[in-house]
Amino acid sequence: MDDRQAIELFHLLFLHAFGARVDRALYVLKGGCNLRFYCRSIRYSEDLDLDVRTLSVATLRNNVERVLAGTALAQLLQTNGLALEGHSAPKQTATTQRWKLSVRRRDAARPIPTKIEFSRRRLDQGAEIAPVDPAVLRRYRLYPVLVQHYGLTPAFAQKVAALAGRSETQARDVFDLKLLLDQGAAPGAGLGKLLPAAIEKAMSVGYDQFAGQVLAYLEPEYQDQYRARRIWESLQDEVVQRLEGLVS
């Protein structure tokens, strides 16, 4: 198990333990972990991102802290060769609650950082409670993990909005849009006004950004395939063209 896999396993075990404590209808998995666990993305996610509703700041913080400090998660981690070395809660506001964590593999000398972040806003349409892709679970020999997550249409809208709105463009947004488009994601209502900015941002991402932000987070067997500059440029061109097609 490498560092990327260790963090992914930690995310899965946290979701399992958190779901045993908090009603799954009150939060929704989004971002890179959603694409990994439900859309078969080949890109590992560094952090765990969720939307949450109804739960107050204090209630959510209490529940997350109890899970992180509880014996149930500790035992799951130990069984799977991991340990939570420490965590902090540096941001606890009405809109965002964030935890920073250090996870250590049993056979590693240094801990691995990750974050768990809850965004408190309305939940988008198109969320459903479903088991994580069995192919992901088989890697770690886990029993089914149930999570509420966003489907293709809201995930696509969120990626377009992220690409259009970030102050610093991220190559992973372009890479993830290719996955979602290939799986048949369609634009939702109100997306059209974001597309011109998303297209401009997508065109601005260079190969060096892709190599630094995405390549190292791909499953090892795909890294050589995507290492060539022409592969990235072809992917980028296709995403731009397909977004342009949505404008017209």
N, C-alpha and C positions, 0 to 999 in steps of 0.2 A: 504494500500500500504506500503510495506517495503522498505528498502534502495535499495535493488537490483532492485526491480521493478521501483523505482523512477529514478534510473540511466538509466535503459532501456527505460523508457518513455522519458527521456530527450534526449537520443540518437536518438530516432525515430522523435521527434519534431525538433531536429537540422537538421536531414537529410531532412525532409520536407522543412524547411525554406531555407536550403542551396541549395536544388534542384530547388527552385523557383528563385534563384538568379544566379546560375552557371550551365552551360550546363552539364547535367548528363553524357554525353559521355566523359567528361574530367577527371572523377575520378571513382574509383571502390572500393566498400566495400569489406573488407576481414576480416580474423580472426574470433574471437568468435562471433561478432555481425552478420557476414555473416551466420555462422552456426545456430545462434538463429533465425534469421529472414527468412531464406530460407531452412534450413535443419531440422528444428524442434528439435534442440539441447535442452536438459533439463538443460544446464549449462548457467547461466547468465554471461555476459561479463562485466568486470570492465571498460573497455576503448573502444573507437571507433577508428578503424584503417582503413585507406584507402590508395590506390595508386592514384597518380595524374600525369597528363602529361600536357604538353604545357604551363600551367599557370606558370608565373614567380613567384619567391619567394615573391616579393612585391605585385603582383596582388592577389595571393592566400591569403596572410596575410590581405590585404585590404578587401577582400570579407568575410573572416571568421570574422574579427573584426566587420564589418558592420552587419553581421547576429547576432552575440552575443550581440551587443549593440542596435539592432533594435527593434522597437515596435512590429513587427510581431511575433518574437520568444517570446518576453516578454508576449504578450497577450496569446499566446498558452500555455506557462508555467503557467500563472496565472489561466487560465481556468481549467487547470488540477492539480491545487493545488501545483505548484512548483514555484521556483524563482531561478534565477541565481544570486548568491551573489557576485561573483567575478571571475576573471580569469586573467591568465598571459600567456605570450608566451615565455617561457624560451629557446626554441631552434628553431632557424629560419635559417637553412642552405640550401645549394643547394640540399642536399639529404633528409633532414628530417625537417618538420615543426611541432612543438608540442605545444599544449595549455593545461594548467592545469586549471581546473575549480572547483568551489564549488557550489553545487546545494542543495537547502534546500526544504524539504517538509513543507507544511503549518502547519502540526501538530507535527513537530519535533523541538527539541531544538538546534540541531547542524547540520551543513552542511555536505554533503557527497562529497568526492573528486572523480573526474574522469579525464580522459585525452582524447583529440582528437589528433590523429597523422596522418599526411600525409607523405607518402614516395614517393619521386620523382625518379621514375625509369621507365623502360619500362613496359607497361601493359601486363600481361600474356594473352595468347589466352584463349578463353572460357568464356568471360564476356558477360553479357546481361543485358539490362534494364528490370526490372520486378517489380511487386508490392510485397511488404512484405507479408509474409504468413498471410492470413486473421485470422487465429487462434490467432496469436500474436496481431493483431490490435484489435480484439474483447475484449481482456483483458482490453484495455484502452479506448475502445469506440472511436477509431480513424477512420477517412476516409482513403482510400488507400494511401500508401506512396510508390512512385516509386524511385528505386535506381538501378544503374548499379552495379552488383555484380558478383563474380566468381562462376562458376558452380562446380560440384563435382570433375572433373579431375584436374583443376588448384588448387582448395582448398586442395585436397589430396597432390599434389606435394608440395605446400607451407608448409603444416603441416610436411611432411617428412623432408623437408629442414630445418624447424625450429627445429625439434627434433634433427636432426643430427648436426646442427651448433651452437646451443646455448652453451655458456660457462657454464651456470647453467641449468641443465635439468629441465623441467617443466612437472609435472604430467598431466596437462591439454592437452598437445600434444598427449599423449597416449590415454587419454579419448576421445579426438576429433577424432583421427584416427579410433577408434572403430565405432563411429557414421558414418564416411565417408565410411568405408569398408562395414558396414551393408547396406548402401544405394547404394552400387554398384560402388563406385569410383574405377577407374582403373589407373594404373601408366601411366604417360605420358613419352614422349621421354626424355632421359637423366637422368632419375630418378635412374637407377640401381646403379650408382656409390655412391649414397647417402645412399642406403639401409643398407649396413653393419654397418655404423656409427649409423644410426637411430635404428637399432636392438639392438646394444650394449647399447645405451642410454635408450631405452625402458626397457631393462632388469634391469637397474640400479635403477629404480624408486621404492622406498619403500612405504609401506602403509602410513607411517607417512607423507610423502610428499603429497600423494593423499589427506589425511584427512585435511592437512593444506591448500593446494592450490586449491582443487576442491570441496570437500564435502560441504563446507559452501556456495558455489555458485550454488548448484543445486536447482531446484525448491523444495520447502519444502516437497511436497508429495513424493519425491524420496529420501530424505536424509536418512530415516531409511533403505530403501532398499539397499543403497550403503554403509551403515555404517560398515557392517561386513567385516573383513579383507579378508575373502575367496572370496567375490564378486570382490573386487579389484584385487586380485591375479589371479582369473579366467579371468577377462577382460584383464589384462596385458599379461597373457600367450597366449590368443587368438590373440591379436594384434601382438605379437612376431612371433607366428607361421604363421600367414597370411603374414607378411612381409617377413619371411624366404621363404615362398612359391613363392613370387614374384622374389626373387633372382634366384631361380632355374627355 
